């Protein structure tokens, strides 16, 4: 399911536009993101603690791209989690 247009934002990272949205969960917060240039590309889900710092957005995108997220291809969701020393692929 794509990131909803209503309430989402667009950011540019390494000359590519990504649409993203934050949401609350029972365990904390999540950022969901996808390429704004491809329909049905792989979705990124970043699980975060209850306190969300939007300054993490570029780090989240960078980590995901370096660790196997392929937003230009149709695949199952790519999930990462914030841990004490950075991020971890789930």
MMTF fields as JSON, N, C-alpha, C and O atoms, coordinates in Angstrom:
{
  "mmtfVersion": "1.0.0",
  "mmtfProducer": "UNKNOWN",
  "numBonds": 359,
  "numAtoms": 360,
  "numGroups": 90,
  "numChains": 1,
  "numModels": 1,
  "chainsPerModel": [1],
  "groupsPerChain": [90],
  "chainIdList": ["A"],
  "bondAtomList": [4, 2, 8, 6, 12, 10, 16, 14, 20, 18, 24, 22, 28, 26, 32, 30, 36, 34, 40, 38, 44, 42, 48, 46, 52, 50, 56, 54, 60, 58, 64, 62, 68, 66, 72, 70, 76, 74, 80, 78, 84, 82, 88, 86, 92, 90, 96, 94, 100, 98, 104, 102, 108, 106, 112, 110, 116, 114, 120, 118, 124, 122, 128, 126, 132, 130, 136, 134, 140, 138, 144, 142, 148, 146, 152, 150, 156, 154, 160, 158, 164, 162, 168, 166, 172, 170, 176, 174, 180, 178, 184, 182, 188, 186, 192, 190, 196, 194, 200, 198, 204, 202, 208, 206, 212, 210, 216, 214, 220, 218, 224, 222, 228, 226, 232, 230, 236, 234, 240, 238, 244, 242, 248, 246, 252, 250, 256, 254, 260, 258, 264, 262, 268, 266, 272, 270, 276, 274, 280, 278, 284, 282, 288, 286, 292, 290, 296, 294, 300, 298, 304, 302, 308, 306, 312, 310, 316, 314, 320, 318, 324, 322, 328, 326, 332, 330, 336, 334, 340, 338, 344, 342, 348, 346, 352, 350, 356, 354],
  "bondOrderList": [1, 1, 1, 1, 1, 1, 1, 1, 1, 1, 1, 1, 1, 1, 1, 1, 1, 1, 1, 1, 1, 1, 1, 1, 1, 1, 1, 1, 1, 1, 1, 1, 1, 1, 1, 1, 1, 1, 1, 1, 1, 1, 1, 1, 1, 1, 1, 1, 1, 1, 1, 1, 1, 1, 1, 1, 1, 1, 1, 1, 1, 1, 1, 1, 1, 1, 1, 1, 1, 1, 1, 1, 1, 1, 1, 1, 1, 1, 1, 1, 1, 1, 1, 1, 1, 1, 1, 1, 1],
  "groupList": [{"groupName": "UNK", "atomNameList": ["N", "CA", "C", "O"], "elementList": ["N", "C", "C", "O"], "formalChargeList": [0, 0, 0, 0], "bondAtomList": [1, 0, 2, 1, 3, 2], "bondOrderList": [1, 1, 2], "singleLetterCode": "X", "chemCompType": "L-PEPTIDE LINKING"}],
  "groupTypeList": [0, 0, 0, 0, 0, 0, 0, 0, 0, 0, 0, 0, 0, 0, 0, 0, 0, 0, 0, 0, 0, 0, 0, 0, 0, 0, 0, 0, 0, 0, 0, 0, 0, 0, 0, 0, 0, 0, 0, 0, 0, 0, 0, 0, 0, 0, 0, 0, 0, 0, 0, 0, 0, 0, 0, 0, 0, 0, 0, 0, 0, 0, 0, 0, 0, 0, 0, 0, 0, 0, 0, 0, 0, 0, 0, 0, 0, 0, 0, 0, 0, 0, 0, 0, 0, 0, 0, 0, 0, 0],
  "groupIdList": [1, 2, 3, 4, 5, 6, 7, 8, 9, 10, 11, 12, 13, 14, 15, 16, 17, 18, 19, 20, 21, 22, 23, 24, 25, 26, 27, 28, 29, 30, 31, 32, 33, 34, 35, 36, 37, 38, 39, 40, 41, 42, 43, 44, 45, 46, 47, 48, 49, 50, 51, 52, 53, 54, 55, 56, 57, 58, 59, 60, 61, 62, 63, 64, 65, 66, 67, 68, 69, 70, 71, 72, 73, 74, 75, 76, 77, 78, 79, 80, 81, 82, 83, 84, 85, 86, 87, 88, 89, 90],
  "secStructList": [7, 7, 7, 7, 1, 6, 6, 7, 3, 3, 3, 3, 3, 6, 6, 3, 3, 3, 3, 3, 3, 3, 3, 3, 3, 6, 6, 3, 3, 3, 3, 3, 3, 3, 3, 1, 1, 1, 6, 6, 7, 7, 7, 3, 3, 3, 3, 3, 7, 1, 1, 7, 7, 4, 4, 4, 2, 2, 2, 2, 2, 2, 2, 2, 2, 2, 6, 6, 7, 7, 6, 6, 1, 7, 7, 1, 7, 3, 3, 3, 3, 3, 3, 6, 6, 3, 3, 3, 3, 7],
  "xCoordList": [0.852, 0.0, 0.898, 1.781, 0.694, 1.561, 1.378, 0.377, 2.366, 2.268, 1.127, 1.114, 0.18, -0.949, -0.492, 0.403, -1.088, -0.746, -1.172, -0.464, -2.338, -2.857, -2.033, -1.935, -1.456, -0.701, 0.745, 1.481, 1.173, 2.57, 3.389, 2.851, 4.702, 5.614, 6.597, 6.762, 7.244, 8.252, 9.586, 9.677, 10.618, 11.97, 12.86, 12.562, 13.94, 14.899, 16.169, 16.736, 16.614, 17.842, 18.65, 18.171, 19.859, 20.741, 20.037, 20.098, 19.374, 18.699, 17.521, 17.11, 16.978, 15.785, 14.73, 15.027, 13.497, 12.402, 11.782, 11.526, 11.546, 10.893, 9.671, 9.727, 8.576, 7.37, 7.389, 7.634, 7.126, 7.181, 6.096, 5.541, 5.819, 4.83, 5.207, 5.688, 4.986, 5.205, 3.85, 2.818, 3.888, 2.656, 2.997, 4.108, 2.025, 2.198, 1.777, 0.856, 2.472, 2.117, 2.045, 2.334, 1.662, 1.611, 2.999, 3.134, 4.029, 5.388, 6.241, 7.388, 5.724, 6.511, 6.011, 4.82, 6.923, 6.594, 7.173, 8.067, 6.663, 7.201, 7.265, 6.448, 8.238, 8.277, 8.137, 8.883, 7.178, 7.039, 7.47, 7.147, 8.203, 8.734, 8.765, 8.833, 8.713, 8.829, 9.359, 9.328, 9.838, 10.261, 9.043, 7.995, 9.167, 8.065, 8.018, 7.114, 9.0, 9.122, 8.695, 8.604, 8.43, 8.095, 6.796, 6.608, 5.913, 4.677, 4.955, 5.582, 4.489, 4.632, 6.074, 6.405, 6.928, 8.292, 8.306, 7.28, 9.456, 9.576, 9.381, 9.968, 8.552, 8.246, 9.277, 9.682, 9.692, 10.574, 9.735, 8.931, 9.928, 9.287, 10.401, 11.146, 10.511, 11.523, 10.813, 10.024, 11.094, 10.497, 11.375, 12.587, 10.744, 11.468, 10.884, 9.766, 11.655, 11.101, 9.959, 9.704, 9.291, 8.147, 8.501, 7.687, 9.692, 10.119, 10.727, 11.741, 10.101, 10.532, 11.284, 10.786, 12.48, 13.289, 13.41, 14.056, 12.807, 12.797, 14.186, 14.376, 15.139, 16.517, 17.081, 18.116, 16.403, 16.849, 16.493, 17.013, 15.634, 15.112, 16.21, 16.187, 17.162, 18.249, 19.07, 19.458, 19.343, 20.093, 19.327, 19.922, 18.015, 17.175, 17.251, 17.469, 17.073, 17.127, 18.506, 18.609, 19.553, 20.917, 21.196, 21.711, 20.858, 21.092, 20.323, 20.884, 19.051, 18.229, 18.796, 18.887, 19.172, 19.722, 21.04, 21.297, 21.865, 23.163, 23.021, 23.959, 21.854, 21.689, 20.614, 20.09, 20.289, 19.441, 18.073, 17.36, 17.676, 16.385, 16.477, 17.375, 15.555, 15.523, 14.175, 13.256, 14.063, 12.772, 12.285, 11.121, 13.145, 12.738, 12.192, 11.738, 12.233, 11.773, 10.581, 10.451, 9.724, 8.567, 9.017, 9.337, 9.039, 9.43, 8.616, 7.892, 8.743, 8.061, 8.706, 9.816, 8.012, 8.48, 9.873, 10.216, 10.664, 12.005, 11.875, 11.511, 12.169, 11.923, 13.245, 14.08, 13.41, 14.572, 14.072, 12.942, 14.924, 14.579, 15.739, 16.909, 15.385, 16.406, 16.841, 16.014, 18.162, 18.75, 19.71, 19.936, 20.267, 21.1, 22.21, 22.454, 22.883, 24.028, 23.728, 24.661, 22.478, 22.14, 20.852, 19.798, 20.936, 19.776, 20.122, 21.294, 19.088, 19.277, 18.174, 17.014, 18.542, 17.551, 16.811, 17.421, 15.505, 14.66, 14.348, 13.656],
  "yCoordList": [-1.175, 0.0, 1.239, 1.352, 2.152, 3.331, 4.299, 4.259, 5.163, 6.221, 7.138, 7.612, 7.393, 8.244, 9.659, 10.204, 10.233, 11.606, 12.611, 13.581, 12.366, 13.286, 13.154, 12.067, 14.24, 14.256, 13.819, 13.839, 13.425, 13.022, 14.201, 15.225, 14.025, 15.076, 14.499, 13.282, 15.37, 14.957, 15.544, 16.71, 14.709, 15.173, 14.741, 13.764, 15.457, 15.11, 14.624, 15.319, 13.425, 12.855, 12.304, 11.444, 12.789, 12.378, 12.523, 11.628, 13.651, 14.008, 13.101, 13.059, 12.384, 11.562, 12.028, 12.277, 12.142, 12.541, 11.316, 10.302, 11.437, 10.382, 10.972, 12.067, 10.236, 10.63, 9.862, 8.655, 10.567, 9.92, 10.446, 11.526, 9.662, 10.047, 9.369, 8.235, 10.071, 9.452, 9.042, 9.643, 7.994, 7.532, 6.919, 6.434, 6.95, 6.361, 4.904, 4.52, 4.099, 2.688, 2.391, 3.258, 1.175, 0.779, 0.772, 0.98, 0.532, 0.403, 1.649, 1.672, 2.666, 3.877, 4.63, 4.917, 4.952, 5.683, 4.94, 4.108, 5.243, 4.701, 5.806, 6.727, 5.698, 6.508, 5.531, 4.557, 5.8, 5.011, 5.901, 7.088, 5.314, 6.112, 5.266, 4.038, 5.953, 5.311, 6.341, 7.543, 5.86, 6.767, 7.51, 6.904, 8.788, 9.588, 9.496, 10.04, 8.802, 8.749, 7.418, 7.299, 6.404, 5.066, 4.605, 4.763, 4.043, 3.477, 2.038, 1.273, 1.678, 0.315, -0.107, -1.285, 0.835, 0.474, -0.081, -0.083, -0.546, -1.118, -0.048, 1.031, -0.358, 0.556, 0.376, -0.744, 1.48, 1.471, 1.751, 2.683, 0.933, 1.169, 1.252, 0.293, 2.398, 2.599, 2.668, 3.58, 1.701, 1.654, 2.466, 2.264, 3.39, 4.349, 4.383, 3.921, 4.937, 5.08, 6.094, 6.759, 6.202, 7.118, 8.55, 9.264, 8.969, 10.327, 10.3, 9.643, 11.016, 11.045, 12.338, 13.429, 12.204, 13.363, 13.378, 12.502, 14.347, 14.38, 14.616, 14.453, 14.99, 15.102, 13.731, 13.64, 12.655, 11.297, 10.893, 9.89, 11.63, 11.214, 10.923, 9.867, 11.824, 11.577, 10.36, 9.574, 10.186, 9.015, 7.729, 6.721, 7.76, 6.591, 6.22, 5.057, 7.193, 6.935, 6.421, 5.459, 7.052, 6.644, 5.212, 4.4, 4.906, 3.561, 2.521, 1.494, 2.781, 1.833, 1.583, 0.435, 2.64, 2.489, 1.719, 0.922, 1.948, 1.254, -0.198, -0.981, -0.571, -1.911, -2.748, -3.698, -2.399, -3.28, -2.779, -3.487, -1.586, -1.055, -0.665, 0.078, -1.163, -0.859, -0.215, -0.9, 1.083, 1.758, 1.79, 2.102, 1.478, 1.502, 0.153, 0.037, -0.877, -2.211, -2.625, -2.201, -3.451, -3.949, -5.158, -6.208, -5.005, -6.061, -5.885, -4.902, -6.858, -6.716, -5.586, -5.154, -5.118, -3.98, -4.222, -5.339, -3.161, -3.184, -2.516, -1.343, -3.255, -2.763, -2.611, -3.516, -1.446, -1.217, -0.715, -0.243, -0.827, -0.38, 0.446, 0.112, 1.52, 2.329, 1.587, 1.173, 1.423, 0.806, 1.808, 2.885, 1.455, 2.393, 3.035, 4.234, 2.264, 2.795, 3.037, 3.119, 3.153, 3.434, 2.756, 2.991, 1.903, 1.215, -0.252, -0.623, -1.076, -2.495, -2.951, -2.567, -3.771, -4.327, -5.434, -6.293, -5.411, -6.439, -7.538, -8.501],
  "zCoordList": [0.0, 0.0, 0.0, 0.85, -0.919, -1.017, 0.148, 0.863, 0.316, 1.32, 0.891, -0.245, 1.775, 1.383, 1.035, 1.683, 0.043, -0.364, 0.705, 0.977, 1.306, 2.319, 3.604, 4.174, 4.046, 5.288, 5.157, 6.144, 3.968, 3.797, 3.287, 2.867, 3.335, 2.893, 1.896, 1.806, 1.153, 0.188, 0.623, 1.007, 0.555, 0.838, -0.317, -1.004, -0.528, -1.566, -0.886, -0.042, -1.257, -0.704, -1.866, -2.604, -2.031, -3.144, -4.495, -5.339, -4.685, -5.944, -6.298, -7.458, -5.334, -5.543, -4.55, -3.382, -5.027, -4.142, -3.486, -4.135, -2.177, -1.41, -0.715, -0.155, -0.76, -0.034, 1.274, 1.289, 2.385, 3.693, 4.617, 4.414, 5.618, 6.62, 7.93, 7.938, 9.036, 10.349, 10.908, 10.608, 11.732, 12.365, 13.716, 13.932, 14.618, 15.95, 15.917, 15.196, 16.714, 16.872, 18.365, 19.19, 18.708, 20.116, 20.757, 21.963, 19.942, 20.473, 20.285, 20.73, 19.65, 19.413, 18.207, 18.09, 17.308, 16.088, 14.896, 15.044, 13.731, 12.49, 11.461, 11.457, 10.601, 9.396, 8.242, 8.143, 7.377, 6.162, 5.006, 4.967, 4.064, 2.951, 1.687, 1.737, 0.559, -0.739, -1.732, -1.472, -2.855, -3.909, -4.428, -4.651, -4.617, -5.151, -6.674, -7.309, -7.255, -8.703, -9.311, -10.533, -8.465, -8.946, -8.302, -7.096, -9.09, -8.552, -8.12, -8.854, -6.933, -6.394, -6.153, -6.289, -5.797, -5.413, -3.99, -3.309, -3.55, -2.214, -1.147, -1.22, -0.159, 0.945, 2.047, 2.357, 2.632, 3.796, 5.032, 5.051, 6.069, 7.358, 8.388, 8.586, 9.043, 10.087, 11.427, 11.673, 12.294, 13.627, 14.569, 14.637, 15.297, 16.118, 17.526, 17.752, 18.484, 19.835, 19.838, 18.834, 20.954, 21.055, 20.695, 20.108, 21.037, 20.705, 19.31, 19.074, 18.398, 17.01, 16.738, 17.012, 16.199, 15.838, 14.315, 13.739, 13.671, 12.209, 11.613, 10.407, 12.431, 11.939, 11.583, 10.924, 12.018, 11.696, 10.273, 9.783, 9.598, 8.301, 7.282, 6.65, 7.107, 6.145, 6.544, 5.68, 7.837, 8.304, 8.028, 7.648, 8.216, 7.951, 6.467, 6.13, 5.592, 4.156, 3.747, 2.986, 4.242, 3.902, 4.364, 3.596, 5.609, 6.133, 5.316, 4.936, 5.049, 4.307, 2.908, 2.472, 2.212, 0.862, 0.873, -0.029, 1.874, 1.968, 2.398, 2.245, 2.936, 3.493, 2.797, 3.38, 1.568, 0.772, 0.363, -0.349, 0.782, 0.357, -1.115, -1.512, -1.912, -3.347, -3.695, -4.144, -3.49, -3.672, -5.119, -5.37, -6.058, -7.461, -7.937, -9.076, -7.063, -7.434, -6.573, -5.425, -7.142, -6.397, -5.575, -6.131, -4.268, -3.339, -2.065, -1.907, -1.15, 0.134, 0.933, 0.624, 1.947, 2.746, 3.319, 3.708, 3.362, 3.957, 5.322, 5.41, 6.378, 7.736, 8.486, 8.501, 9.103, 9.963, 11.32, 11.448, 12.307, 13.658, 14.21, 14.022, 14.888, 15.568, 16.816, 17.628, 16.961, 18.141, 18.757, 18.205, 19.888, 20.644, 19.811, 19.94, 18.963, 18.217, 16.743, 15.945, 16.358, 14.959, 14.54, 15.131, 13.508, 12.974, 12.72, 12.657, 12.578, 12.347, 11.382, 11.535, 10.389, 9.467, 10.183, 10.821, 10.077, 10.738, 9.731, 10.062]
}
